[in-house]
Amino acid sequence: MNLRLLVLCLVMGLVVGCASHIRSDGSLINQSPSIGDSSQVEAQAHRIESGDLLEITVYENPDLSAKIRVPEDGFLPFPLLGNIQVTGMTALELDSMITQDLGERYILNPQVTVVITEYRQRSIYVTGEVRKPGGYAYEIGLTVRKAVSLAGGFTEKALKSKITLTRIVDGTEITMPVDIDDVVQVEDIITVGRSFF
């Protein structure tokens, strides 16, 4: 009798623990990223743009699953649903919309996953005392350290403690000092200072 009670308690604990990570449609919910993981936060907050590559999966419906690049007009051709406006939405918002629309009209409890697998080609710029100054492809979570690495690393004359970042904020160009592990944004200009010794 006590063994049955113990097993029942263990099973209930597992069900309650897992339930917090399951949507009402049975699909898994991504757990919240840690505070220090800005790349995951940025990826979740990313608004879909033309040129982004989306992977849309509808569980047990391979004919509805596809990898599709968002056209310039922002309307994505999707089986059964026609052309849907996707620009300006997050992947989670698009996931919810497709799930709802398919569920209301075509599929009982659809399980949809939307992942942005590639972002529109955007750039950051690295200048100053790096081996290969120039423009480089931006990716979510890119840090100053990674950007300098893309630019071939520091030159012998680089002053690693004097790195600045120039960014347009509300139409105004702002230049500020940055740390090597700071995260950069699209169109940022990173300048590595020169040592005079």
Secondary structure as the mmCIF struct_conf table of DSSP 4:
data_model
#
loop_
_struct_conf.conf_type_id
_struct_conf.id
_struct_conf.beg_label_comp_id
_struct_conf.beg_label_asym_id
_struct_conf.beg_label_seq_id
_struct_conf.end_label_comp_id
_struct_conf.end_label_asym_id
_struct_conf.end_label_seq_id
HELX_RH_AL_P HELX_RH_AL_P1 ASN A 2 ALA A 19
TURN_TY1_P TURN_TY1_P1 SER A 20 HIS A 21
STRN STRN1 ILE A 22 ILE A 22
TURN_TY1_P TURN_TY1_P2 SER A 24 ASP A 25
BEND BEND1 GLY A 26 GLY A 26
HELX_LH_PP_P HELX_LH_PP_P1 SER A 27 SER A 27
STRN STRN2 LEU A 28 LEU A 28
HELX_LH_PP_P HELX_LH_PP_P2 ILE A 29 SER A 34
TURN_TY1_P TURN_TY1_P3 ILE A 35 GLY A 36
HELX_RH_AL_P HELX_RH_AL_P2 SER A 38 ALA A 45
HELX_LH_PP_P HELX_LH_PP_P3 HIS A 46 ILE A 48
TURN_TY1_P TURN_TY1_P4 SER A 50 GLY A 51
STRN STRN3 LEU A 53 VAL A 58
TURN_TY1_P TURN_TY1_P5 TYR A 59 GLU A 60
HELX_RH_3T_P HELX_RH_3T_P1 PRO A 62 LEU A 64
STRN STRN4 ALA A 66 ARG A 69
HELX_LH_PP_P HELX_LH_PP_P4 VAL A 70 PRO A 71
TURN_TY1_P TURN_TY1_P6 GLU A 72 ASP A 73
BEND BEND2 GLY A 74 GLY A 74
STRN STRN5 PHE A 75 PHE A 78
TURN_TY1_P TURN_TY1_P7 PRO A 79 LEU A 81
STRN STRN6 GLY A 82 GLN A 85
TURN_TY1_P TURN_TY1_P8 THR A 87 GLY A 88
HELX_RH_AL_P HELX_RH_AL_P3 ALA A 91 ARG A 105
TURN_TY1_P TURN_TY1_P9 TYR A 106 TYR A 106
BEND BEND3 LEU A 108 ASN A 109
STRN STRN7 VAL A 112 GLU A 118
STRN STRN8 SER A 123 GLY A 128
BEND BEND4 GLU A 129 GLU A 129
STRN STRN9 VAL A 130 VAL A 130
BEND BEND5 ARG A 131 LYS A 132
STRN STRN10 GLY A 134 ALA A 137
TURN_TY1_P TURN_TY1_P10 ILE A 140 GLY A 141
STRN STRN11 THR A 143 THR A 143
HELX_RH_AL_P HELX_RH_AL_P4 VAL A 144 LEU A 150
TURN_TY1_P TURN_TY1_P11 ALA A 151 GLY A 152
STRN STRN12 PHE A 154 PHE A 154
TURN_TY1_P TURN_TY1_P12 GLU A 156 LYS A 157
STRN STRN13 ALA A 158 VAL A 169
TURN_TY1_P TURN_TY1_P13 ASP A 170 GLY A 171
STRN STRN14 THR A 172 PRO A 177
TURN_TY1_P TURN_TY1_P14 ILE A 180 ASP A 181
HELX_LH_PP_P HELX_LH_PP_P5 ASP A 182 ASP A 182
STRN STRN15 VAL A 183 VAL A 183
HELX_LH_PP_P HELX_LH_PP_P6 VAL A 184 VAL A 184
TURN_TY1_P TURN_TY1_P15 VAL A 186 GLU A 187
STRN STRN16 ILE A 189 ARG A 194
#
